[in-house]
């Protein structure tokens, strides 16, 4: 009997061991003939021209637009995900269209020429909506072309990819918004994540490009002042200029039965973070 060849996916800290034809937990990568491939390459589920502030980025080219693109798949399992229909989807269940890096770059360039009614113009491409680094090869190939055309690249990520993947991204990415979902390993385990992996990712990214962070405040999960104090102190140890977005939770997905975060809680945690950081903003309030 021929021994089944299993391979280990190197892209994130999960290091999924995959049998022939098997997908990783991200549903975007699989073992094909003994090689882990990017199954969602060029498969686009969402495409929109957004204000840069929606990423959210407050200190990177404010007042501009950016062509935002997403695929399917994510290596975490956040029960509050607002894009769960695509992040938790796969290539069979999720509607998508196929586009090449060249086609996406041309589209971004076309929107660069035509502004909107407010005179804003497209500055490039944002890789967002699902976890873009589950299919990092498409991000890398497109971002290279976008950079060659003199446009900007933005990455919106959960920050749990391996540093080897990040190094490839840093060659072409101009700005990132990275989710820092909380500041305990216990909370990250609930989400299928790793706090230490995200911290390492943030440290390295902040050395090379513009970084802003987002923490979604979920009632009863990560809403204590003590936790925010520790988080803000750590961010400040990396760089006190890093922007932090403290964001209000609304009922979504598997947490549709929860109440939205009290606005007062979000403001209180913003003030806690602001004792250590120079740029703290609230979101969804």
Steps between C-alpha positions, in 0.01 A plus 500: 500500500640839400569725798283810498711811468407768750639852484513784751369841401761762598285814471370548855559378853245217464737309268218278376615149401310417183430173322467499120204720402444623855442868580648684798281657765505824296318321213720697258803268482522131418737212428507441127742232381716538807522880487299752702336732249300824526155379394339846517755668269322772303156394625332823601186511716489874571621807314421859597643850485519608865617804694839420653353582841276192472794255516536661762804720439499850646862609450568363154402720203174626659228617262592248231324195355637150463384206291423229755506134407428179688488126439384220732656323795651586837722314744311625809143427610373822654135453605429871438639521144306753292623341176441138606321415175833530315761458774344171610422396143686295245531483122201273459248678720603863448410698187806649338642628174852442377737785432872514427747728678540687170125557465463619858793739459350644182168550679674683785682720249173585324344611830811703568407724207131548577421662832170500685262791557721622786816505289649195670708265285606140534851455641537125444375167633400381848497126568223451754155353588623142559851414626711598198815318612324163475558562130812712531634405156225698326559794735874491428464472122239775478675732744820478297317620188313771692829631638652501151213723386579750775198416715468397864427162661308454824462175696221441752594186691464305823880487520537127559705411192856379547772764486638344182172592327509848653849555361368444147217745564725771640667535161179647357255600778483869596254484790327239715211485737560202727237356734619477858191322621582508869798459725473157659595161361176362643291732282708427192458126557121549489545652154740231381788745509829580670575826678875441480482447123317831458740688725798376300325595176422852626856558623650410163238680289544821700870506411431526127161658424215708640305292752167566669330254736134419568354348816132407488359527853273202567295520825615250758799390292766770468335808651693548824709808565779278635529312171495820294766647729730204431426514128570872470821472704623228267411694185682803641807283559500428125425859399279752686411659163314186381133579445249291696132474402279398794186373332146426615363148456158441343319163505619287207530139384517265803470793740176635360337452842745733677441867570709764330784644704400801709637816341620612842715186527667574167573859603635387837735249338609762248595728790687213667701435183563870450702510822769310310437568129491826308237403242189314621165511318160348559305316232134406445388743771 
